[in-house]
Amino acid sequence: MIKHYVLDTNVLLHDPDALFTFEDNRVVVPIYVVEEIDSFKKDGGVLGRAARETSRALDALSRHGDLAAGVPTERGGTVRVTFSRRELPDELSTVSSIVDSRIIAQALDLLEEHPEMPCILVSKDVNLRIRAQVLGLRAEDFESDRTDIRELYMGIEDVEAEGTEVDALYAEGRRPVPAARAPGSDAAFAPNQFVRLVDPSAKGHTGLAQVTSDGAELVALAKRDPNVWGIRPRNFEQRLAFEVLLDDDCHLVTLVGKAGTGKTLLALAAALLKTQEEKRYERVLVARPVVPLGRDIGYLPGTVEEKMEPWMRPIFDNLEQLMGITEEDKRRGRSHEELLHMGMIAVEPLTYIRGRSVPRTFLIVDEAQNLTPHEMKTIVSRAGEGTKVVFTGDPYQVDDPYLDASSNGLIHVVNRFRGSALAGHVVLTKGERSPLAEEAATRL
């Protein structure tokens, strides 16, 4: 059944492509939303970019028809800009946001004019959805980019196998995947996925392998743990993380895990090895989204490097650990700045990455759960020839008020790149920072 979808401003600021994601239904943008979008267009951040893209999309539609009447889209639906002449209900007279009230009034108009057609108000504002539902409207969150975090692709799977198959894997080094998991089947393994063959008849008799980029074979992993820039994996998951970080054919890596699982440290160790010892990349570029936890302390003085210091401090702490810098060394003046001054590592805010091309670089983006799907696309599309992009983050520690564990850019990239021969992914679950940090991440 064809439906009306009335979009709130925050939906279009979250994803300008929302105009075209409702298939063959009728998308309605109240004129008040357009006015709010206009107020954001000069903003220098992600909201400003989204506002400008939305305005350009509406302008492009206007060249193909009358927005007041509805312009057809490629999926068979329409996009329409409307306004309401209805007097606001008494129930809305005390609402602080007049724009929200008029958006609800617009939805009530549509429901009254077309009682045979369901009308759904789409908003990421939970309070607006509650008010709409109280007035008899159907209201939903914008969920086209949401993923059930409980169904997140893990990057590793246990598969039962005969003991002879486990032995053959290590004897031959590689084996064809089971017929039921071959490419093209409904249960096909993802490229670069890890598989643990488990012999149910013999406890501890297992084989660890990685699926080839074409999904056709299992390649046995060496039984010896790697030593990467002085760091050895402390658990099974960290071992797998090193495998994809050191694989030159994996151009995009996502490491997802709670605090203390070693995501950032592993990525930095691999980056230093690949740039300084193997010379596979020319430099390491580290970036973090600038999203404060709790109350912001306002503008920071100084150069770009000085402004970034508080945000990059966790990165610098990891670098000093990799450099083996002790407290005594720090008192003598040694620090991570040695690497910066030598040009071995560069630190930049993500704000300035748009429009750039980043070739032959090991690019690490930490705390990527605070990025939107649109921002993630912008970053990945900057990768030039010979660049590897690594995203690390914890989807349960989202600080951006417009995102959550299911709609953030990190989870979006994990799911969109599953099945790509260019990507590798590992979920780390075991904390190694300290017993207290592990207990806190589990209990709190």
N, C-alpha and C positions, 0 to 999 in steps of 0.2 A: 504494500500500500504506500502511495506517495505521501510524504510528510512535509510539514513546514519545520524548518530549523531556524530559530532566531538566535543569532550569535551575539554574545557579550563582547565588550572591548578586549577583555583580558585573553579571550580565545585567540583573537587575531594578533595580539602582541606576543602571545606564546608561539603561534605558528601561522604566518600569513597564508600558507597553503590550505588552511582550514576552509577557505572559500570553496575549494574544489574537492573536498574529501567526503562529501555526503552523497556521492553517486548520483542517482537519478531523482533526488529529492529537491525541494525548493528551499534554497538558502536565503534568509532574509537578514539584511543588515540595517538596523534602525539608523536613521540619520544622526541620532544623538551619538551613536558609536563612531560614525565618521568624524564628527566634531571632536570627540575625545582622541581619536587616532591623530587628528591634525595637531593637537596640542603636544603630542609626543615627537613629532617628526624632526625637530631640531635637537633632540637629545643625542648626545654623542655615543651612547652605549648601545646595548643590544635592543633595548626598547625602541630607541630611535630608528635603528635599522629595520626592525619589524614594522614600525609604523610607516616608514617610507616604502617598503615593499608592498604593504597592503594598499597604500594609496596608488602605487603604480599598477597593481593588479586590477583595482577598480577602474582606473583610467583606461587600461587596455580593454576591459570589458565594455566600457562605455562607447568605444569605437565600433563595436559590433552590434549595438542595439541600444534600446532605451532601458536604463537601469531602473527607472521607476516602474516599468512594466515587467521587467525580468529579462535577463540576457541568458541564452542557452549556453551550457558548458559542454565540454567534450564527453562527459559521462552521461549526458542525457538529462541533467538537472537544469536548474536556473539559479541565477544570483540576482537579487532584487534589493534596492535601497528604498526604504519606506519611512514614513513618519505617521504619528498617531494624533488624531484630533480629539481623542477621548479625554474627558476630565479624569484626573487621577482618582482612584477609589479612596474613600476616607481612610481605609486601612493603611494607605501609603503616605498619608499627609504628614506623618511625623518622621518618615525615613530621611536620614541626613543626605543621602545621595539622590538628587533629583534625576540624574541620568539613569540610575538603576530603576527608579520608579517608572520612568518613561519607557524603558526597555520592556518592563513587565506590561505596561499599558499596551504597547505594540503587540505583544504576544496575545493579550486578551482580545484585541481587535481581530487578529487573524482567526482565533478560535471562534469568535462570534460570526465572522463573515463566512467561514468555511467549517461548519460544525462536523461535516463528514470527513474532514482531513485532520489527523492528529497534528498538534502543534507542540513543539518541544523547545524549551529555552535552554540553550547551551552556554554554560558559564563555569569558570574555574573558581568562582567566588561561592563558597559554601553557604554563606549567609543569604546571598541573593537567591540561591536555589531553594533555600528553606522558605523565604518569603513568597517565592513564586508558587511553591507547592501548597502553602497555606491558602492561596487565592485560587486553587483549583487547576493550576498549570502543571504540566509535566516538565520537570527540569532535570538535566543531566550534566555531568562533567564532560569535558572534551577528552575522549579516551582513544583517539585513533592512533596515538603514539605510546600508549600505555602497555606495559607487560606485567603479567602476574609474576612478582618477584619470586614466588615459590616455584615457578616453572622455568627459572633462569637456566640457560644452557651452562653446564658445569665445565665442559671441556675435557672431561674424563669419564669413562664408563667401564664398569666391571662386566665381563662376559664369561660365562661358564664355558670351559673347554676341556677336552680330554688331556690327560697328562702327556700323551704322545705329541699332541699339538703344541703344548707349551715347550717341550723339549725340542721339537722341530723348529720352532721360532728362533731359539738361540743357536741351534746347530747351523741353520741355513742363513740366519740374519734377517730374513723377510719371508712372509707367507701371504698368499692371497686372502682377502677378507672372506668370511663365511658368505655363502651364496645369498642368504637372506638379508645380508647387510651390504650387498654389492651396489655400486652406483646405479641409480635408476629405480631401485626398490624403495618401498615406502619407509623402510627403516634403515636406509643407507647411512653409513658413518659420514660425518662431516670431514672435509679435508683438514689435515693437521690435528685432528682430534686424537686424544690419548686413549688407549685401550689397555685394560689390565685383564689378561687371561687368567682365570681362576679355575684350578682343578678341584672340584668339590670332593673328590675321593682322597685327597692328601692335603692336610692343612699346611699352609705356607708355600705350597707349590704353585707359584704364579709366574707370569711372564708379562713384562711391560713393553708396550709397543706404541708407535705413532702411525697414524694413517697417512699414506702418501697424499700429495696434493691432488691427485686424480681420484682419490677415494678407493682405489682398487687393491692396495696392498697394505700389510702391516710390516713396519720396519722395527726390529728389536732395538731397544735403547740399551746403551752400555750399562753394566751393573755398577760401575764405579762412579761415585758422585764427582761432579766437576769442581775445580777450584778456580773461582772467578775473582780476580783482583783481591785475593786473600780471603774471600768469602766462600764458605761451603754451605750447601743447603742443610737446614736442620730437620727438614721433614720431607715427606714424599711430594707434597704439593709444590714446595719451593724448588725441588729438583725439576719438576715439569715446567715451572716458570722459567728456569734457566734454559731449558731446551728451546722454548719458543723465542726467548730473548736473544739467544745466540744463533738462531737459524736465519741465515741471510735471505732465505726465500720467503720468510714471514715478514712482510713489509708493514703489517699493522698488528700490534699486540695489545690485548686488553687483559689487565690483571685486576680482578675484583676480590675484595676481601675486607674483613673488619680491621679495626685499628690494631697494629702490632704484628700483623702477619708477614711483614717484610717486603711489601710491594715496592716501595720507593727505593729501599736499599738494594734490592736485587736489580732493579732497572738501572740504577746508577752504576753498580758494579759492572754490569754487562756493557753499559755505554762506554765506560773507561777502557775496558778490555778491547772493545771493537775499534775505538778511536786511537788509543795510545799504543797498543801492542800489535794488533792486527792491521791497523791503518785502513780498515774497511770504510770508515766514514771520516770526514774531515774535521768535524767538531760535534760537541754535545750541546744541545740547546734545551734548556729546562724552563718550563712555564707553569704557572698556576693561575686559576681564576681568582680575581680579587673579590672575595665574598667574605665579609666579617662574620665571626661567631659571636652572637649576642649584640650588645650595643656598639655601634661604630664610634671610634674616638675622633672622627673628623679628618680633615685634610692633613697629610704628612708633608713636612718641609723637605727641601733638598732636591738632589738630582733624581733621575729615574731609578738608578741603582739604590740610592738611599731610601727612596719611597718604597721600593720593593723589599727592602731588608726584613721588615716584620713578617711579610707574607712568605718569604723564601727561607725563613729561619729553619723550618724542618728539613728542607733540602740541604742547607749548609751543615746542619748537625750530622746528617748522613754522610756528607762528603768528608767531614773531619774524621768520622769513624773509619771510612775507607782509607784515608791518608794516615791513619794510625796516630793522630795528634792527641797527645795527653794533656792533662791540665797544666803540667809543667811546661809543655811546649807552648800552650796558649799564653802563659805568663811571660814567655820569652818572645811573644809576638807572632807566633805561627798561627795560621788559620786557613780556612777554605779560600781566602783571597789569593793565595798562591796560584791556585788553579785558574782563577778568573784573570789574574794578571798575565799568566802564560798563554791565555787564549784557549786553554783546553776545554773550558766550559763557559757557555754564555747563558745569561739569565735575562729573560725578557717578559714583559706583561703581555698577555694575550690580546690586549686592546689594540696593539699595533700590527697584528699578523695579517689582517685582511688586505688583500691585494698583492701580498708578497708571494714569491716562489722560494721554497727552501730546499735546495739540492744538497745531496751527499751529507746529510745530517742525521744524527741519532737524536730524534726529538722526543722528549719526555714531557707529558702533560699530567701533572699530579692533581689530585682532588677533582678528577674529571666528572664526578657525580654532580658538581655544581654548574655544569654547562648544559645548555639546552640542545636538543637534537639539531637545531639550525646552526648553533655555534660549532658543534662537532663536525658538521659537514664543511663549514668554512675552514676549520683547521686541517682536516684530512685532505681537502682539495688544494691546500698549499704545498703539499709534499711534492718536491721536484724529483728529478732522476737520482736514484741511488739513496733515497731517504727512507728511514725506518721511523714509524710513529708508534709510541707506546703510551697508552692511557692507563692510569692507575686510579683507583678510588673505591669508596665504600658507599653503596647505594642507600645504606641506612643512616648516613651522616650527611644529609643534604641540608645546606645552610641557605640556599636560595629560596625565598618565599614563594616563588612561582613554580617550583619543582617538588617532586616527592620521589620515593623509592621506586615507583613504577614508571614515571614519565621523564626521568632525567636522561641526558644525552649519552651517558656511559652505557646504560642498559639498552638504549636505542641502537647504539653501534654494535654491541655484542650480538644482538638478535639479527640486525641487518647484514652483518658480515659472516654469520654462521653459514657455512657452505661455500665460502670464498677460499680459493687456493692461496690467496695472498695473506690470509689472516690466521692468527693463533690466539687461543683464549684459555685462561686458567682461573679457577676460583680457589682462593686460599682461605681455609677455615681455621687453621690452628695458629693461635697467637704465639709469638716467640719473644716478645718484648720483655715480659716479666710475668711471674705467676699472678701478681696483682692486676696488671693490665689485661691479662687474659680473662681473669675472673670478672673484671669490670665490664669488658666487652660482651661477655656472656650474660651477666645478670642485669645490667642496667639498660 
